[in-house]
Amino acid sequence: MGTVFSFDIRDPGDWTGAVADVVAWLHRVDRIFSTYRPDSDVSRLQRREIRLADADLLVAEVLDRCADLEIATGGHFSARRDGRIDPTGLVKGWAVEAASRRLRAHGAADHAVNGGGDVQLAGEPEPGREWTVGVADPHRPGRILATVRGRDLAVATSGTAERGAHVLDPFTGRPVTHLASATVTGPDLSTVDAYATAAFVLGRSALPWVDGLPGYAALLVDLDGRQHASAAWPG
C-alpha cells in the first residue's frame, strides 16, 4: 500500500505469531488492492482484464463499503478516480481496522495499529490511562499540532503534507487545494478514513456535517495554518 504499518501491543506475552499472522494478511491485501502492483486484482480490474466476479471476494466487500460511504458523505468520498475503480481512499483504513480485529481475535485487547499515520486504538495502553495520538502539523514537518486521547478510538488525516495535492474532488475531478489537512476521529477507522477524505473535499462546510455525526469530531487546517474544529473536538 506504499506505506509503513506498525503495531504497539500492551498485553503481556509473546505476540510474535499474532503479528506474523496480521502482517501476512496485510500482504495479501496489498496483493489484491495495490495500484502500485500491475498484477493486483484492482489494477487488472482497472485495465478490464478481469470482471468483479473474477476478483478476490474482498474486492466486492470493500467496494460495497465504499458505496455505503459515498452515500453517507453525499458523494464527497468516492471509489472512482478518472472513471476507474479506485478504492484506495478506503483500503488503508479498512485494512488497519481489520488488522486490529485480528489482533483482538488472537487475544490482544490493548493495542494500537498505525498505517501511514492513520491509527486504530483498542483498549488502553495501561490500566486507567487513555491512548494519546498526535496530529501532525501539515505546515511544519515533525511538529505536533494537537493531541487526542481515548479508548477504542480511530484517528485519520487527509491532506497535502505527505503526497501533495493528490485528493480529487469527485464532482469536478480536480485536486482539492482549499485546505492543508482534515483530521477526523471516531470509533472505526474504515469510516473515519473516508470521512477525513470527505471533510478535506468539503472544506469548512465539513464542520456542521461532522457535528451531525454522533461520536465523530474533526479538525481542519487552512492553507495559512488557521485551525477550525467541530463542536466535539477535544479542547
MIBA-738482 format. One record per residue: residue number from 0; x, y, z of N, C-alpha, C, O in turn. Coordinates in Angstrom, 1 decimal. Last residue first. Layout:
N
REC pos    nxx    nyy    nzz   caxx   cayy   cazz    cxx    cyy    czz    oxx    oyy    ozz
REC NUM      X      Y      Z      X      Y      Z      X      Y      Z      X      Y      Z
...
***
This chain:
235
REC pos    nxx    nyy    nzz   caxx   cayy   cazz    cxx    cyy    czz    oxx    oyy    ozz
REC 234  -10.9   20.0   23.5  -10.2   21.2   23.8  -10.6   22.4   22.8  -10.0   23.5   22.9
REC 233  -11.9   17.6   21.0  -11.4   17.9   22.4  -10.6   19.2   22.5   -9.7   19.4   21.7
REC 232  -14.7   18.3   19.0  -13.2   18.2   19.0  -12.7   18.5   20.4  -13.1   19.5   21.0
REC 231  -17.4   18.8   18.8  -17.0   17.7   19.7  -15.4   17.5   19.7  -15.0   16.6   20.5
REC 230  -17.6   20.9   17.0  -18.0   21.1   18.4  -17.5   20.0   19.3  -17.2   20.3   20.5
REC 229  -14.6   21.0   14.9  -16.0   20.8   15.2  -16.3   20.9   16.7  -15.4   20.9   17.5
REC 228  -12.3   23.7   14.3  -12.7   22.4   15.0  -14.2   22.3   15.0  -14.9   23.3   15.2
REC 227   -9.7   25.0   12.5  -11.2   25.1   12.7  -11.6   23.7   13.2  -11.4   22.7   12.5
REC 226   -6.7   27.0   12.4   -7.4   25.8   12.7   -8.9   26.0   12.9   -9.3   27.0   13.5
REC 225   -4.4   28.4   10.0   -5.5   28.6   11.0   -6.3   27.2   11.1   -6.4   26.4   10.2
REC 224   -2.6   28.0    8.0   -2.3   27.5    9.3   -3.4   27.6   10.3   -3.3   27.1   11.4
REC 223   -3.2   28.8    5.4   -2.4   29.7    6.2   -2.2   29.3    7.6   -1.6   30.0    8.4
REC 222   -4.8   26.7    4.6   -3.5   26.8    3.9   -2.6   27.8    4.7   -1.4   27.7    4.6
REC 221   -6.3   25.3    7.7   -6.3   26.1    6.5   -4.9   26.1    5.8   -3.9   25.7    6.4
REC 220   -7.3   22.3    9.0   -6.2   23.3    9.0   -6.2   24.0    7.6   -6.1   23.3    6.6
REC 219   -9.8   20.9   11.1   -9.4   21.4    9.8   -8.3   22.4    9.9   -8.3   23.2   10.9
REC 218  -10.9   18.3   12.9  -10.1   19.4   13.0   -9.6   19.7   11.6   -8.9   18.9   11.0
REC 217  -13.9   16.6   14.2  -12.9   16.9   13.1  -12.1   18.2   13.4  -12.6   19.1   14.2
REC 216  -15.6   13.6   15.4  -15.1   15.0   15.6  -14.1   15.3   14.5  -13.5   14.4   13.9
REC 215  -18.3   11.4   16.3  -17.2   11.8   15.4  -16.8   13.3   15.7  -17.7   14.1   16.1
REC 214  -20.5   10.8   17.8  -19.3   10.0   18.0  -18.1   10.4   17.2  -17.0    9.8   17.3
REC 213  -22.9   11.7   15.4  -22.6   11.4   16.8  -21.4   10.5   16.9  -21.3    9.5   16.2
REC 212  -22.8   14.1   13.2  -22.4   12.6   13.2  -22.1   12.3   14.7  -20.9   12.6   15.1
REC 211  -23.1   16.8   13.0  -24.3   15.9   12.9  -24.1   14.5   13.0  -25.0   13.7   12.8
REC 210  -20.6   17.7   12.9  -21.3   18.0   14.1  -22.6   17.1   14.1  -23.1   16.9   15.2
REC 209  -20.0   17.2   10.2  -19.4   16.3   11.2  -20.1   16.5   12.6  -20.3   15.5   13.3
REC 208  -21.4   19.3    9.1  -21.7   17.9    8.7  -21.2   17.0    9.8  -21.9   16.1   10.2
REC 207  -20.2   21.6   10.1  -21.6   21.3   10.5  -22.0   19.9   10.1  -22.8   19.3   10.8
REC 206  -17.6   21.0    8.9  -17.8   21.1   10.3  -19.2   20.9   10.7  -19.5   20.1   11.6
REC 205  -17.5   21.2    6.1  -17.5   19.8    6.7  -17.8   19.9    8.2  -18.3   18.9    8.8
REC 204  -17.1   23.7    5.3  -18.5   23.2    5.3  -18.6   21.8    5.9  -19.7   21.3    6.2
REC 203  -14.4   23.9    4.9  -15.0   24.4    6.2  -16.5   23.9    6.4  -17.0   23.8    7.5
REC 202  -14.1   21.0    2.8  -13.5   22.3    3.4  -14.3   22.6    4.7  -14.7   21.8    5.4
REC 201  -14.8   18.8    1.4  -15.8   19.7    1.7  -15.3   21.1    2.2  -15.9   22.1    2.0
REC 200  -12.4   17.3    1.2  -13.1   17.8    0.0  -14.1   18.9    0.3  -14.1   19.9   -0.4
REC 199  -12.0   16.8    3.9  -11.0   17.5    3.1  -11.6   18.1    1.9  -11.3   19.3    1.5
REC 198  -14.2   15.2    4.4  -14.1   16.5    5.1  -13.0   17.4    4.4  -13.2   18.6    4.3
REC 197  -13.6   13.0    2.9  -14.8   13.8    2.5  -14.7   15.2    3.2  -15.1   16.2    2.5
REC 196  -11.4   12.1    4.2  -11.3   12.4    2.8  -12.4   13.3    2.4  -12.2   14.4    1.8
REC 195  -12.5   11.6    6.7  -11.5   12.5    6.6  -11.3   13.0    5.2  -11.1   14.2    4.9
REC 194  -14.4    9.5    6.0  -14.9   10.8    6.5  -13.8   11.9    6.4  -14.1   13.1    6.1
REC 193  -12.6    7.5    5.5  -13.4    8.0    4.4  -14.0    9.4    4.8  -14.1   10.3    3.9
REC 192  -11.5    7.1    8.1  -10.7    7.4    6.9  -11.5    8.0    5.8  -11.0    9.0    5.2
REC 191  -13.8    6.5    9.6  -13.1    7.7    9.9  -12.2    8.1    8.7  -12.1    9.3    8.4
REC 190  -14.5    3.9    8.5  -15.4    5.1    8.4  -14.6    6.4    8.6  -14.8    7.3    7.8
REC 189  -12.2    2.5    9.2  -12.6    2.5    7.8  -13.6    3.7    7.6  -13.5    4.3    6.5
REC 188  -11.9    2.9   12.0  -11.0    3.6   11.1  -11.5    3.6    9.7  -11.2    4.5    8.9
REC 187  -14.3    3.7   14.4  -13.8    2.7   13.5  -13.1    3.4   12.3  -13.6    4.4   11.8
REC 186  -15.1    5.9   16.1  -14.8    4.6   16.7  -14.1    3.6   15.7  -13.4    2.7   16.2
REC 185  -13.2    9.0   15.5  -14.4    8.2   15.7  -14.1    6.8   16.1  -12.9    6.5   16.4
REC 184  -11.9   12.0   14.0  -11.8   10.9   15.0  -13.2   10.2   15.1  -14.2   10.9   14.8
REC 183  -10.1   13.5   11.3  -11.4   13.0   11.9  -11.1   11.9   12.9  -10.3   11.1   12.7
REC 182   -8.5   16.2    9.9   -8.4   15.1   10.7   -9.7   14.7   11.3  -10.4   15.6   11.8
REC 181   -7.3   17.7    7.0   -8.5   17.4    7.7   -8.3   16.1    8.5   -8.0   15.1    8.0
REC 180   -5.1   20.2    5.7   -5.4   18.9    6.2   -6.7   18.9    6.9   -7.3   19.9    7.3
REC 179   -5.1   22.5    4.1   -3.9   21.8    4.2   -4.1   20.4    4.8   -3.4   19.4    4.4
REC 178   -7.6   23.3    1.6   -7.2   23.0    3.0   -5.8   22.4    2.9   -5.4   21.9    1.9
REC 177   -8.1   23.7   -1.1   -8.5   24.8   -0.2   -8.2   24.5    1.3   -8.5   25.4    2.1
REC 176   -7.5   21.9   -3.1   -6.4   22.8   -2.7   -6.8   23.8   -1.7   -6.0   24.7   -1.3
REC 175   -8.0   18.9   -4.7   -8.5   19.8   -3.7   -7.4   20.6   -3.1   -6.4   20.0   -2.7
REC 174   -7.8   18.4   -8.3   -7.2   18.3   -7.0   -7.8   19.3   -6.0   -8.1   20.5   -6.3
REC 173  -10.9   17.7  -10.1   -9.7   18.5   -9.9   -9.2   18.3   -8.5   -9.9   17.9   -7.6
REC 172  -13.3   16.5  -10.5  -12.2   15.8  -10.9  -10.9   16.5  -10.7   -9.8   16.0  -11.2
REC 171  -15.7   17.5   -9.5  -15.0   18.3  -10.5  -13.9   17.5  -11.2  -13.4   17.8  -12.3
REC 170  -16.7   15.6   -7.7  -17.6   16.3   -8.6  -17.0   17.1   -9.7  -17.6   17.3  -10.7
REC 169  -14.6   14.6   -6.2  -15.3   13.7   -7.1  -16.3   14.4   -8.0  -16.6   13.8   -9.1
REC 168  -11.5   16.1   -6.1  -12.9   16.4   -5.8  -13.8   15.5   -6.7  -13.6   15.6   -8.0
REC 167   -8.7   14.2   -5.1   -9.5   14.8   -6.1  -10.9   15.0   -5.7  -11.5   14.2   -4.9
REC 166   -5.7   14.4   -3.5   -7.1   14.1   -3.3   -7.9   14.9   -4.3   -7.8   16.1   -4.5
REC 165   -3.1   15.3   -3.9   -3.5   14.0   -4.5   -4.9   13.7   -4.4   -5.4   12.8   -5.0
REC 164   -1.0   17.5   -3.6   -2.5   17.6   -3.9   -2.9   16.4   -4.6   -3.2   16.5   -5.8
REC 163    1.3   15.7   -1.5    0.9   16.8   -2.3   -0.6   16.8   -2.5   -1.3   16.2   -1.8
REC 162    1.8   13.7    0.3    1.8   13.4   -1.1    1.3   14.5   -2.0    1.0   14.3   -3.2
REC 161    2.0   14.9    2.9    2.9   13.8    2.5    2.9   13.6    1.0    4.0   13.2    0.5
REC 160    0.3   17.2    3.0    1.7   17.2    3.6    2.6   16.1    3.0    3.7   16.4    2.7
REC 159   -2.3   17.4    2.2   -1.3   17.5    1.2    0.1   17.4    1.7    1.0   17.4    0.9
REC 158   -4.7   15.0    3.6   -4.2   16.3    3.4   -3.1   16.3    2.3   -2.9   15.3    1.6
REC 157   -6.4   13.4    6.3   -6.3   13.6    4.8   -5.7   15.0    4.6   -6.2   15.9    5.2
REC 156   -6.2   11.3    9.0   -5.9   12.6    8.5   -5.8   12.5    7.0   -5.2   11.6    6.4
REC 155   -7.8    9.6   11.7   -7.3    9.6   10.3   -7.2   11.0    9.9   -8.0   11.9   10.2
REC 154   -8.3    7.5   14.4   -7.9    8.8   14.0   -7.3    8.7   12.6   -6.4    7.9   12.3
REC 153  -10.4    5.7   16.7   -9.7    5.8   15.4   -9.4    7.2   15.1  -10.2    8.1   15.3
REC 152  -10.6    4.0   19.9  -10.7    5.2   19.1   -9.9    5.1   17.8   -8.9    4.4   17.7
REC 151  -10.5    2.7   22.4  -11.2    2.2   21.3  -11.6    3.3   20.3  -12.8    3.5   20.0
REC 150  -10.1    5.7   24.3  -10.0    4.2   24.2  -10.9    3.8   23.1  -11.9    4.4   22.8
REC 149   -8.1    8.8   23.9   -9.3    7.9   24.0   -9.0    6.4   24.1   -7.9    6.0   24.0
REC 148   -7.1   12.0   22.8   -7.0   10.9   23.7   -8.3   10.1   23.7   -9.4   10.6   23.5
REC 147   -5.1   14.0   20.7   -6.4   13.5   21.0   -6.2   12.2   21.9   -5.2   11.5   21.7
REC 146   -3.3   17.0   20.1   -3.3   15.6   20.5   -4.8   15.3   20.8   -5.6   16.1   21.2
REC 145   -1.8   19.0   17.5   -2.8   18.8   18.6   -2.7   17.4   19.0   -2.0   16.5   18.3
REC 144    0.6   19.3   16.1   -0.3   20.4   16.1   -1.3   20.3   17.2   -1.7   21.3   17.9
REC 143    3.9   18.5   16.3    2.6   18.1   16.6    1.7   19.3   16.8    2.0   20.2   17.6
REC 142    6.4   18.6   13.7    5.7   19.3   14.8    4.3   18.7   15.0    3.6   18.4   14.0
REC 141    7.3   17.3   11.5    7.9   16.9   12.7    7.3   17.6   13.9    7.6   17.2   15.1
REC 140    6.8   20.0    9.2    7.1   18.6    9.4    7.8   18.3   10.8    8.7   19.0   11.2
REC 139    4.5   22.2    9.2    5.8   22.1    9.8    6.1   20.7   10.1    5.8   20.2   11.2
REC 138    2.0   22.1    8.0    2.9   23.1    7.5    4.3   23.0    8.1    5.3   23.6    7.6
REC 137    0.6   20.1    9.3    0.8   19.9    7.8    1.8   21.0    7.3    2.3   20.8    6.2
REC 136    1.4   18.6   12.2    1.2   20.0   11.6    1.5   19.8   10.1    2.7   19.5    9.8
REC 135   -0.3   15.6   13.3    0.9   16.3   12.7    0.5   17.7   12.1   -0.6   17.9   11.6
REC 134   -1.5   14.8   16.3   -1.9   15.2   15.0   -0.8   16.1   14.4   -0.5   17.1   14.9
REC 133   -0.9   12.0   18.5   -0.5   13.4   18.0   -1.0   13.6   16.6   -0.9   12.7   15.7
REC 132   -2.8   10.3   20.9   -2.3   10.4   19.5   -2.0   11.8   19.1   -2.8   12.7   19.3
REC 131   -2.9    8.3   23.7   -2.7    9.7   23.2   -2.1    9.6   21.8   -1.1    8.9   21.5
REC 130   -5.1    6.2   25.5   -4.1    6.3   24.4   -4.1    7.8   24.1   -5.0    8.5   24.2
REC 129   -5.7    6.6   29.0   -6.1    6.6   27.6   -4.9    6.6   26.7   -3.8    7.1   27.1
REC 128   -5.4    4.6   31.9   -4.9    5.6   31.1   -5.3    5.5   29.6   -5.4    4.4   29.1
REC 127   -6.3    2.4   33.4   -6.7    3.7   33.8   -6.1    4.8   33.0   -6.4    6.0   33.3
REC 126   -3.6    0.3   32.6   -4.8    0.4   33.3   -5.1    1.9   33.8   -4.2    2.5   34.4
REC 125   -2.3    1.3   29.4   -2.1    0.8   30.7   -3.3    1.0   31.5   -4.1    1.9   31.2
REC 124   -3.5    1.8   26.9   -2.0    1.5   27.0   -1.6    0.9   28.3   -0.7    0.1   28.4
REC 123   -6.6    0.2   26.2   -5.8    1.3   26.8   -4.4    0.8   26.9   -4.1   -0.4   27.0
REC 122   -8.7   -0.8   23.5   -8.4   -0.9   24.9   -7.7    0.4   25.4   -8.0    1.5   25.0
REC 121   -7.2    0.2   20.4   -8.0   -0.8   21.1   -7.7   -0.8   22.6   -6.5   -0.8   23.0
REC 120   -7.1    2.4   17.7   -6.7    2.1   19.0   -7.7    1.1   19.7   -8.9    1.2   19.5
REC 119   -5.8    2.9   14.6   -6.9    2.3   15.3   -6.4    1.9   16.6   -5.4    1.1   16.7
REC 118   -4.7    5.6   12.6   -4.5    4.8   13.7   -5.8    4.2   14.2   -6.8    4.9   14.3
REC 117   -2.6    6.8   10.0   -3.9    6.5   10.4   -4.0    5.4   11.4   -3.4    4.4   11.2
REC 116    0.1    6.7    9.5   -0.4    7.8   10.2   -1.8    7.7   10.6   -2.3    8.5   11.4
REC 115    0.5    4.3    8.1    0.8    5.5    7.4    0.2    6.7    8.1   -0.1    7.7    7.5
REC 114   -1.2    2.7   10.4   -0.9    2.5    9.0   -0.7    3.9    8.3   -1.7    4.5    7.9
REC 113   -1.0    1.3   13.5   -0.8    2.5   12.7   -0.4    2.2   11.3    0.6    1.5   11.1
REC 112   -2.7    0.0   16.2   -2.2   -0.3   14.8   -2.2    1.0   14.0   -3.2    1.7   14.0
REC 111   -2.4   -0.7   19.6   -2.6    0.3   18.6   -2.0   -0.2   17.3   -0.9   -0.7   17.2
REC 110   -4.0   -2.5   22.3   -3.0   -2.3   21.2   -3.4   -1.1   20.4   -4.5   -0.6   20.4
REC 109   -5.4   -4.8   24.2   -4.9   -3.4   24.3   -3.7   -3.2   23.3   -2.6   -3.7   23.5
REC 108   -6.0   -7.4   23.6   -7.1   -6.5   23.9   -6.7   -5.0   23.9   -7.4   -4.1   23.6
REC 107   -5.2  -10.0   22.0   -4.5   -8.8   22.3   -5.6   -7.7   22.4   -6.1   -7.1   21.4
REC 106   -6.3  -12.4   21.0   -6.3  -12.1   22.5   -5.6  -10.9   22.9   -5.5  -10.6   24.1
REC 105   -6.7  -12.8   18.4   -5.6  -13.5   19.0   -5.5  -13.3   20.5   -4.6  -13.9   21.1
REC 104   -8.7  -11.0   18.0   -9.1  -12.4   17.9   -7.9  -13.3   18.5   -8.2  -14.4   19.0
REC 103   -7.3   -8.6   18.1   -8.2   -8.9   19.2   -8.6  -10.4   19.2   -8.7  -11.0   20.3
REC 102   -5.9   -8.9   15.7   -5.2   -8.9   17.0   -6.1   -9.2   18.1   -5.7  -10.0   19.0
REC 101   -8.1   -8.6   14.0   -7.4   -9.9   14.0   -6.5  -10.0   15.3   -6.4  -11.1   15.9
REC 100   -8.8   -6.0   14.5   -9.8   -7.1   14.8   -9.0   -8.4   14.9   -9.4   -9.2   15.7
REC  99   -6.6   -4.7   13.4   -6.9   -4.6   14.8   -7.8   -5.7   15.3   -7.6   -6.3   16.4
REC  98   -6.9   -5.3   10.7   -5.7   -5.8   11.4   -5.9   -5.8   13.0   -5.5   -6.7   13.7
REC  97   -9.2   -3.9   10.2   -9.3   -5.3   10.2   -8.1   -6.0   10.9   -8.2   -7.0   11.5
REC  96   -8.1   -1.3   10.4   -9.2   -1.7   11.3   -9.3   -3.2   11.4   -9.5   -3.8   12.5
REC  95   -6.3   -1.4    8.3   -5.8   -1.2    9.7   -6.9   -1.6   10.7   -6.5   -2.3   11.7
REC  94   -8.0   -1.8    6.1   -7.0   -2.8    6.5   -6.5   -2.6    7.9   -6.3   -3.6    8.6
REC  93   -9.5    0.6    6.2  -10.2   -0.7    6.3   -9.2   -1.8    6.7   -9.6   -2.6    7.6
REC  92   -7.4    2.4    5.7   -8.2    2.5    6.9   -8.9    1.2    7.2   -8.9    0.7    8.4
REC  91   -6.7    1.5    3.1   -5.7    1.5    4.2   -6.5    1.6    5.5   -6.1    0.8    6.4
REC  90   -9.1    1.6    1.5   -8.5    0.4    1.8   -7.5    0.4    3.0   -7.5   -0.5    3.8
REC  89  -10.2    4.1    0.8  -10.7    3.4    1.9   -9.8    2.2    2.4   -9.8    1.9    3.6
REC  88   -8.8    5.1   -1.3   -9.2    6.0   -0.3   -9.8    5.4    0.9   -9.8    6.0    2.0
REC  87   -8.7    3.0   -3.1   -7.5    3.2   -2.2   -7.8    4.2   -1.1   -7.1    4.3   -0.1
REC  86  -10.5    2.0   -5.0  -10.9    2.1   -3.6   -9.8    2.4   -2.6   -9.9    2.2   -1.4
REC  85  -11.2    2.7   -8.0  -10.1    3.0   -7.2  -10.5    3.1   -5.7  -10.8    4.3   -5.3
REC  84  -12.4    2.3  -11.2  -12.5    1.8   -9.8  -11.2    2.1   -9.1  -10.1    1.6   -9.6
REC  83  -12.3    5.2  -13.3  -11.9    3.9  -13.0  -12.2    3.5  -11.5  -12.2    4.4  -10.7
REC  82  -12.7    7.9  -13.7  -13.6    7.0  -14.4  -13.3    5.5  -14.1  -14.0    4.6  -14.7
REC  81  -10.8    9.2  -12.1  -10.7    9.2  -13.6  -11.5    8.2  -14.3  -11.1    7.6  -15.3
REC  80  -11.8    7.1   -9.7  -10.8    8.1  -10.0  -10.6    8.0  -11.5  -10.3    7.0  -12.0
REC  79  -14.1    6.0   -7.1  -13.7    6.1   -8.6  -12.8    7.2   -8.8  -12.9    8.3   -8.1
REC  78  -15.1    5.9   -4.7  -14.2    4.8   -5.0  -13.9    4.8   -6.5  -13.4    3.8   -7.1
REC  77  -15.5    9.0   -2.8  -15.8    8.1   -3.9  -14.7    7.1   -4.2  -13.5    7.3   -3.9
REC  76  -16.9   11.4   -0.8  -16.0   10.3   -0.9  -16.4    9.4   -2.0  -17.6    9.1   -2.1
REC  75  -19.0   13.0   -1.5  -17.7   13.7   -1.3  -16.6   12.7   -1.1  -15.4   13.0   -1.2
REC  74  -21.5   11.9   -1.6  -20.7   11.8   -2.8  -19.3   12.5   -2.7  -18.6   12.4   -3.6
REC  73  -22.5   12.1    1.0  -23.1   12.9   -0.1  -22.3   13.0   -1.3  -22.4   13.9   -2.1
REC  72  -21.5   10.3    2.7  -20.8   11.6    2.6  -21.4   12.5    1.5  -20.8   13.5    1.2
REC  71  -23.2    8.1    2.5  -23.1    8.7    3.8  -22.5   10.1    3.7  -22.7   11.0    4.5
REC  70  -22.6    7.3   -0.2  -24.0    7.8    0.2  -23.9    8.6    1.5  -24.5    9.7    1.5
REC  69  -20.0    6.5    0.2  -20.3    7.5   -0.8  -21.7    8.1   -0.5  -21.8    9.4   -0.6
REC  68  -20.4    4.4    2.0  -19.7    5.7    2.5  -19.9    6.8    1.5  -20.0    8.0    1.9
REC  67  -21.5    2.5    0.3  -22.2    3.0    1.5  -21.7    4.3    2.0  -22.4    5.2    2.3
REC  66  -19.4    2.1   -1.5  -20.7    2.6   -1.9  -21.6    3.2   -0.8  -22.2    4.2   -0.9
REC  65  -17.4    1.1    0.2  -17.2    2.3   -0.5  -18.6    2.9   -0.9  -18.8    4.2   -0.8
REC  64  -18.6   -1.4    0.8  -18.4   -0.4    1.8  -18.2    1.0    1.3  -18.7    1.9    1.8
REC  63  -18.5   -2.5   -1.8  -19.8   -2.3   -1.1  -19.7   -1.3    0.0  -20.6   -0.4    0.1
REC  62  -15.7   -2.6   -2.1  -16.5   -1.7   -3.0  -17.9   -1.5   -2.4  -18.5   -0.4   -2.6
REC  61  -15.1   -4.5   -0.1  -14.6   -3.2    0.0  -15.4   -2.2   -0.9  -15.7   -1.1   -0.4
REC  60  -16.4   -6.8   -1.2  -16.6   -6.3    0.2  -16.3   -4.9    0.4  -17.0   -4.1    0.9
REC  59  -15.1   -7.1   -3.6  -16.6   -6.8   -3.6  -17.0   -6.2   -2.2  -17.8   -5.3   -2.1
REC  58  -12.6   -7.7   -2.7  -12.8   -6.6   -3.5  -14.2   -6.1   -3.5  -14.5   -5.0   -3.3
REC  57  -12.7  -10.1   -1.3  -12.5   -8.9   -0.5  -12.8   -7.7   -1.4  -13.1   -6.6   -0.8
REC  56  -12.9  -12.1   -3.3  -14.1  -11.7   -2.6  -14.0  -10.4   -1.8  -14.9   -9.7   -1.6
REC  55  -10.8  -11.4   -6.1  -10.9  -11.9   -4.7  -12.2  -11.3   -4.1  -12.6  -10.2   -4.4
REC  54  -12.5  -11.4   -9.3  -11.6  -10.9   -8.4  -11.8  -11.5   -7.0  -12.8  -12.2   -6.8
REC  53  -14.6  -12.2  -11.0  -13.3  -12.9  -11.0  -12.3  -12.5  -10.0  -11.3  -13.3   -9.7
REC  52  -16.5  -10.3  -10.6  -16.8  -11.7  -10.2  -15.6  -12.6  -10.2  -15.5  -13.6   -9.5
REC  51  -15.4   -8.1  -11.9  -15.5   -8.1  -10.4  -15.7   -9.5   -9.9  -15.2   -9.9   -8.9
REC  50  -13.3   -9.4  -14.5  -14.5   -8.9  -14.0  -14.5   -8.9  -12.5  -13.7   -9.6  -11.9
REC  49  -10.1   -8.4  -16.0  -11.0   -9.4  -15.3  -12.3   -8.6  -14.9  -12.3   -7.4  -14.9
REC  48   -9.2   -6.4  -17.5   -8.7   -7.7  -17.8   -9.5   -8.8  -17.1   -9.6   -9.9  -17.6
REC  47   -9.5   -3.7  -17.1  -10.7   -4.5  -17.6  -10.2   -5.9  -18.1  -10.7   -6.4  -19.1
REC  46   -7.8   -2.2  -15.8   -7.5   -2.4  -17.2   -8.5   -3.3  -17.9   -8.4   -3.6  -19.1
REC  45   -9.0   -2.3  -13.3   -8.9   -1.0  -13.9   -8.6   -1.2  -15.4   -9.0   -0.4  -16.2
REC  44   -8.6   -5.1  -12.7  -10.0   -4.5  -12.9   -9.9   -3.2  -13.7  -10.7   -3.0  -14.6
REC  43   -5.8   -5.0  -12.4   -6.4   -5.8  -13.5   -7.8   -5.4  -13.8   -8.3   -5.4  -14.9
REC  42   -5.7   -3.4  -10.1   -5.0   -3.0  -11.3   -5.6   -3.7  -12.5   -5.8   -3.1  -13.6
REC  41   -7.1   -5.1   -8.3   -7.6   -3.8   -8.6   -7.0   -3.3   -9.9   -7.7   -2.7  -10.8
REC  40   -5.5   -7.4   -8.2   -6.8   -7.5   -8.7   -7.4   -6.2   -9.1   -8.0   -6.1  -10.2
REC  39   -2.1   -6.8   -9.3   -3.1   -6.8   -8.3   -4.5   -6.9   -8.9   -4.7   -6.6  -10.1
REC  38   -0.1   -6.5  -11.2   -0.8   -7.8  -11.1   -1.8   -7.9  -10.1   -2.4   -9.0   -9.9
REC  37    1.1   -4.0  -10.9    0.3   -4.3  -12.1   -0.5   -5.6  -12.1   -1.4   -5.7  -12.8
REC  36    1.0   -2.2   -7.9    1.3   -3.6   -8.5    0.5   -3.8   -9.7   -0.8   -3.9   -9.6
REC  35    0.0    0.1   -7.1    1.4    0.1   -7.4    1.8   -1.2   -8.1    2.8   -1.3   -8.8
REC  34   -2.5   -0.3   -6.2   -2.4    0.3   -7.5   -1.0    0.4   -8.0   -0.7    0.7   -9.1
REC  33   -3.4   -3.1   -4.3   -2.4   -2.1   -4.6   -2.4   -1.6   -6.0   -2.4   -2.4   -6.9
REC  32   -5.2   -5.2   -3.7   -5.7   -3.8   -3.8   -4.7   -2.8   -4.3   -5.0   -1.8   -4.8
REC  31   -3.9   -7.7   -3.5   -5.3   -7.6   -4.1   -5.5   -6.2   -4.5   -6.1   -6.0   -5.6
REC  30   -1.5   -7.4   -2.2   -1.5   -8.1   -3.5   -2.9   -7.9   -4.2   -2.9   -8.0   -5.4
REC  29   -2.4   -6.2    0.2   -1.6   -5.4   -0.8   -1.6   -6.1   -2.2   -1.7   -5.4   -3.2
REC  28   -3.7   -8.3    1.4   -4.5   -7.1    1.0   -3.7   -6.3    0.0   -4.3   -5.8   -1.0
REC  27   -1.4   -9.9    1.9   -2.5  -10.4    1.0   -3.3   -9.2    0.5   -3.7   -9.1   -0.7
REC  26   -0.1   -8.3    3.7    0.5   -8.5    2.4   -0.5   -9.1    1.4   -0.4   -8.8    0.2
REC  25   -2.0   -8.5    5.8   -1.8   -7.2    5.1   -1.1   -7.4    3.8   -1.4   -6.6    2.9
REC  24   -1.6  -11.2    6.4   -2.9  -10.8    5.9   -2.8   -9.5    5.2   -3.4   -9.3    4.2
REC  23    1.0  -11.1    7.4    0.7  -11.9    6.2   -0.6  -11.5    5.6   -0.7  -11.5    4.4
REC  22    0.5   -9.5    9.6    1.4   -9.0    8.6    1.2   -9.8    7.3    1.1   -9.2    6.2
REC  21   -1.0  -11.2   11.2   -1.6  -10.0   10.7   -0.8   -9.4    9.5   -1.3   -8.9    8.6
REC  20    0.8  -13.3   11.7   -0.4  -13.6   11.0   -1.0  -12.3   10.4   -1.5  -12.3    9.3
REC  19    2.8  -11.9   13.1    3.1  -12.5   11.8    1.9  -12.8   11.0    1.8  -12.7    9.8
REC  18    1.4  -11.2   15.4    1.8  -10.1   14.5    2.2  -10.7   13.1    1.8  -10.1   12.1
REC  17    1.1  -13.8   16.5   -0.1  -13.0   16.1    0.3  -11.9   15.1   -0.5  -11.6   14.2
REC  16    3.7  -14.6   16.9    2.9  -15.3   16.0    1.7  -14.5   15.5    1.3  -14.6   14.4
REC  15    4.6  -12.7   18.8    5.3  -12.8   17.5    4.4  -13.5   16.5    4.3  -13.1   15.4
REC  14    3.8  -12.0   21.3    2.8  -11.8   20.3    3.4  -12.0   18.9    2.9  -11.5   17.9
REC  13    4.0  -13.2   24.5    4.7  -13.2   23.2    3.7  -13.1   22.1    2.9  -14.1   21.8
REC  12    2.9  -11.0   27.2    3.0  -12.2   26.4    3.8  -12.1   25.2    4.3  -11.0   24.9
REC  11    0.6   -8.4   28.1    1.8   -9.2   28.4    1.8  -10.5   27.5    0.7  -11.0   27.2
REC  10   -0.6   -5.8   25.9   -0.9   -7.0   26.7    0.4   -7.8   26.9    1.2   -7.9   26.0
REC   9    0.2   -3.9   24.1    0.5   -3.7   25.5    0.1   -4.8   26.4    0.5   -4.8   27.6
REC   8    1.5   -3.4   21.0    0.7   -4.3   21.8    1.1   -4.2   23.3    2.3   -4.5   23.6
REC   7    1.7   -1.7   18.3    2.0   -1.5   19.7    1.1   -2.3   20.5   -0.1   -1.9   20.8
REC   6    2.8   -1.8   15.0    1.9   -2.4   16.0    2.5   -2.1   17.4    3.7   -2.3   17.6
REC   5    2.7   -0.2   11.7    3.4   -0.5   13.0    2.3   -1.0   14.0    1.2   -0.7   13.9
REC   4    3.4    0.1    8.2    2.4   -0.3    9.3    3.3   -0.6   10.6    4.4   -1.1   10.5
REC   3    4.0    2.4    5.7    4.5    1.6    6.7    3.4    1.3    7.8    2.6    2.2    8.1
REC   2    3.1    2.3    2.1    3.3    3.0    3.4    3.8    2.0    4.4    4.0    0.8    4.1
REC   1    2.1    1.1   -0.2    3.0    2.3   -0.3    3.2    3.0    1.0    3.5    4.2    1.0
REC   0    0.8   -1.2    0.0    0.0    0.0    0.0    0.8    1.3    0.0    0.3    2.4    0.2
***
